[in-house]
Amino acid sequence: MKEGSRIGQVFELDPAGTDIGREPANHIVLDDPKVSAFHAKIKVEEGKQLMVWDLASANGTFVNGEKVTAPVPIKENDAIRVGTTVLVLKTLE
């Protein structure tokens, strides 16, 4: 996490899908009033391409400053903003 209440924390992504939001049912739970209960999802598609979806959130999901309106591919060092929280994708290979 680059910006937000848990700055510096590292989250492992689930290849089957990682849900991001305020509700405890999410894989990544964020204490951010601008984050929806179920805000965004990151998932591996076509074997290795990571994609991010906005889940009809109230404040939108952004990748490198661009609003997500359809599934968007993401790569190393991309910044994903949900609410006022910014996550940066890092791969460990």
URTA-V630198 format. One record per helix or strand. SS is the DSSP state (alpha for helix, beta for strand). FROM is the first residue (numbers start at 1). TO is the last residue. If there is no record, write none. Layout:
BEGIN
ss->(SS/SS)
from->(FROM/FROM)
to->(TO/TO)
END
This chain:
BEGIN
ss->(beta/beta/beta/beta/beta/beta/beta/beta/beta/beta)
from->(3/18/28/40/49/61/66/72/79/85)
to->(3/21/29/45/54/63/67/74/82/88)
END
